[in-house]
């Protein structure tokens, strides 16, 4: 993928539907990619003197279910604007009792349980095998943790997210299985988003906004199965605190970030 000679934005944010109000007085761009259009027009605005691009990953009116999100187009659009630092906040469920609703988790590991999603930018030669042992950027993760804690949020500095296909929620048996592995977070969008960002050689960090306990860690857990109403009730408060955290994260990013291993992910990975 060609480098952008004059970047339009340093930071990119994928957010949930309705979160675009975070960027006021924004420039709006329609970007066509080899994978079709992004989920919505890209909005670009200035925050703390830095240009920030935003795409609602599910579309402006949440028209894309998790398995239908145009992940490749979204990532390509960000890369085409020159974005180097990409933030992927998402609503997520908890798989462990100590990870309570309202907590933020800055994940360091990912388990993919999706199927059939377009999960590479390299369908055509050269065949590319990126290293994905550590799926999240080692530079952005501690910055995100610090920003979330500055916003007054209880934040876990690591955790594993298991990504399910959706759009349905888990059965109790599935939830108990994931929990028994020791994984903390369950979500429907982190894969292939994180992997595509790595292929595009962008630094990527996840902030999981815990909205609920999952279907139940066991049949006798006493936990009521998650519902959309429950998620939305917690989501609004999480989103308000996320806005504060993102402002702090953008503020503290250097104007000219030092090189990171993420930025050379395809070097030596192509056959």
WOVEN-V962468 format. One record per residue. N is the residue number from 1. RES is the residue in one letter. SS is DSSP state (a for helix, b for strand, c for the rest). PSI is psi in whole degrees, -180 to 180 (* if undefined). D_CENTER is the distance of its C-alpha to the mean C-alpha in Angstrom with 1 decimal. Layout:
# WOVEN-V962468
<<N/RES/SS/PSI/D_CENTER> <N/RES/SS/PSI/D_CENTER>>
This chain:
# WOVEN-V962468
<<1/X/c/131/21.2> <2/X/c/145/23.3> <3/X/c/151/22.6> <4/X/c/119/22.7> <5/X/c/-35/25.9> <6/X/c/91/25.2> <7/X/c/138/21.5> <8/X/c/-22/20.7> <9/X/c/145/17.7> <10/X/c/-40/16.6> <11/X/b/140/13.2> <12/X/b/146/10.5> <13/X/b/126/8.1> <14/X/b/126/6.3> <15/X/b/176/7.7> <16/X/c/168/9.8> <17/X/c/140/13.4> <18/X/c/-13/15.8> <19/X/a/-8/13.6> <20/X/a/-18/15.2> <21/X/a/-14/18.2> <22/X/a/-31/16.5> <23/X/c/103/17.8> <24/X/c/154/21.5> <25/X/c/46/24.0> <26/X/c/148/21.4> <27/X/b/141/22.4> <28/X/b/130/21.2> <29/X/b/133/21.0> <30/X/c/124/21.1> <31/X/c/122/20.0> <32/X/b/139/21.3> <33/X/b/170/19.9> <34/X/c/-13/21.5> <35/X/c/21/19.2> <36/X/b/-173/20.2> <37/X/b/155/18.8> <38/X/c/171/15.3> <39/X/c/-27/14.3> <40/X/c/168/16.1> <41/X/c/145/17.9> <42/X/b/133/16.1> <43/X/b/134/17.1> <44/X/b/128/18.0> <45/X/b/171/19.5> <46/X/b/129/20.7> <47/X/b/123/19.6> <48/X/c/42/21.8> <49/X/c/6/23.3> <50/X/b/141/20.1> <51/X/b/127/18.9> <52/X/b/131/15.4> <53/X/b/143/14.0> <54/X/b/134/12.0> <55/X/b/126/11.2> <56/X/b/112/10.8> <57/X/c/-29/9.0> <58/X/c/5/11.7> <59/X/c/165/14.4> <60/X/c/-30/16.5> <61/X/c/24/18.3> <62/X/c/45/15.7> <63/X/c/-13/17.8> <64/X/c/116/15.4> <65/X/c/160/15.1> <66/X/a/-38/12.2> <67/X/a/-6/14.5> <68/X/a/1/15.5> <69/X/c/134/12.4> <70/X/c/70/13.5> <71/X/a/-45/10.6> <72/X/a/-43/13.2> <73/X/a/-41/14.6> <74/X/a/-48/11.5> <75/X/a/-42/10.9> <76/X/a/-42/14.7> <77/X/a/-44/15.1> <78/X/a/-45/13.1> <79/X/a/-39/15.1> <80/X/a/-22/18.2> <81/X/c/-3/18.0> <82/X/c/11/18.0> <83/X/c/134/14.6> <84/X/c/-28/14.5> <85/X/b/120/11.8> <86/X/b/129/8.2> <87/X/b/129/5.9> <88/X/b/70/2.4> <89/X/b/150/4.6> <90/X/b/150/5.7> <91/X/b/143/9.4> <92/X/b/160/10.6> <93/X/b/160/14.1> <94/X/b/141/16.2> <95/X/c/1/18.3> <96/X/c/143/20.5> <97/X/c/-32/22.9> <98/X/c/-11/22.2> <99/X/c/89/18.5> <100/X/c/154/19.6> <101/X/c/138/18.1> <102/X/c/-17/17.2> <103/X/c/148/16.0> <104/X/b/140/12.7> <105/X/b/122/11.6> <106/X/c/96/10.1> <107/X/c/149/9.9> <108/X/c/-11/12.0> <109/X/b/160/12.5> <110/X/b/139/11.4> <111/X/b/125/14.0> <112/X/b/120/13.9> <113/X/b/25/16.1> <114/X/c/176/15.4> <115/X/c/137/18.2> <116/X/c/9/19.2> <117/X/c/147/16.0> <118/X/c/107/16.3> <119/X/c/23/14.5> <120/X/c/149/16.2> <121/X/c/-6/17.3> <122/X/c/61/20.6> <123/X/c/-29/22.5> <124/X/c/161/25.5> <125/X/c/150/27.1> <126/X/c/141/26.6> <127/X/c/131/25.1> <128/X/b/123/22.3> <129/X/c/86/21.4> <130/X/c/152/18.7> <131/X/c/131/18.6> <132/X/c/24/15.5> <133/X/c/-40/17.3> <134/X/c/96/14.8> <135/X/c/-13/11.4> <136/X/c/147/9.9> <137/X/c/128/11.9> <138/X/a/-19/15.0> <139/X/a/-43/15.6> <140/X/a/-32/12.5> <141/X/a/-53/12.1> <142/X/a/-29/15.6> <143/X/a/-41/15.2> <144/X/a/-41/12.2> <145/X/a/-47/14.4> <146/X/a/-41/17.4> <147/X/a/-41/15.9> <148/X/a/-41/14.9> <149/X/a/-35/18.4> <150/X/a/-33/20.1> <151/X/c/0/18.8> <152/X/c/20/20.7> <153/X/c/136/18.0> <154/X/c/117/18.7> <155/X/b/128/16.0> <156/X/b/130/15.9> <157/X/c/2/15.4> <158/X/c/165/14.5> <159/X/c/156/13.9> <160/X/b/130/13.3> <161/X/b/128/11.0> <162/X/b/128/12.9> <163/X/b/116/11.4> <164/X/b/162/14.2> <165/X/c/-41/15.3> <166/X/c/-172/16.0> <167/X/c/-5/16.9> <168/X/c/159/19.4> <169/X/c/172/18.8> <170/X/c/155/20.2> <171/X/c/166/23.9> <172/X/a/-39/25.4> <173/X/a/-42/26.2> <174/X/a/-46/22.8> <175/X/a/-44/21.3> <176/X/a/-37/24.2> <177/X/a/-47/23.7> <178/X/a/-42/20.0> <179/X/a/-40/21.2> <180/X/a/-21/24.2> <181/X/c/-11/22.1> <182/X/c/6/21.0> <183/X/c/146/17.3> <184/X/c/-32/15.8> <185/X/b/145/12.8> <186/X/b/137/12.6> <187/X/b/168/10.0> <188/X/c/0/10.3> <189/X/c/-8/7.2> <190/X/a/-26/5.6> <191/X/a/130/8.7> <192/X/a/13/9.7> <193/X/a/-49/6.6> <194/X/a/-41/6.8> <195/X/a/-40/10.5> <196/X/a/-39/11.1> <197/X/a/-39/9.8> <198/X/a/-43/12.3> <199/X/a/-33/14.9> <200/X/c/2/14.6> <201/X/c/40/15.3> <202/X/c/144/12.6> <203/X/b/134/11.4> <204/X/b/136/7.7> <205/X/b/143/6.7> <206/X/b/139/4.6> <207/X/b/108/6.7> <208/X/b/121/7.8> <209/X/b/105/10.5> <210/X/b/119/13.3> <211/X/b/-17/15.3> <212/X/b/164/17.8> <213/X/b/146/19.5> <214/X/c/-171/19.1> <215/X/c/-23/22.2> <216/X/c/137/24.3> <217/X/c/-18/24.6> <218/X/c/165/28.2> <219/X/c/-26/30.5> <220/X/c/24/32.3> <221/X/c/-26/29.4> <222/X/c/4/30.3> <223/X/c/129/26.7> <224/X/c/133/26.6> <225/X/c/142/24.2> <226/X/c/145/21.1> <227/X/c/161/21.6> <228/X/a/-41/19.8> <229/X/a/-41/22.1> <230/X/a/-44/21.2> <231/X/a/-47/17.4> <232/X/a/-32/18.3> <233/X/a/-38/20.7> <234/X/a/-28/18.4> <235/X/a/-40/15.4> <236/X/a/-48/17.6> <237/X/a/-40/18.4> <238/X/a/-42/14.9> <239/X/a/-39/13.9> <240/X/a/-42/17.0> <241/X/a/-32/16.4> <242/X/a/-39/12.8> <243/X/a/-44/14.6> <244/X/a/-43/17.0> <245/X/a/-42/14.6> <246/X/a/-38/12.8> <247/X/a/-42/16.4> <248/X/a/-40/17.4> <249/X/a/-46/14.7> <250/X/a/-44/15.7> <251/X/a/-42/19.3> <252/X/a/-3/19.4> <253/X/c/135/17.9> <254/X/c/148/21.0> <255/X/c/-37/22.0> <256/X/c/83/22.5> <257/X/c/143/20.1> <258/X/c/158/22.0> <259/X/c/147/21.3> <260/X/c/149/18.7> <261/X/a/-28/18.8> <262/X/a/-32/15.6> <263/X/a/-4/17.7> <264/X/a/30/20.3> <265/X/c/-29/18.4> <266/X/c/-7/20.7> <267/X/c/124/23.9> <268/X/c/6/26.0> <269/X/c/-3/23.6> <270/X/b/139/25.5> <271/X/c/*/28.6>>
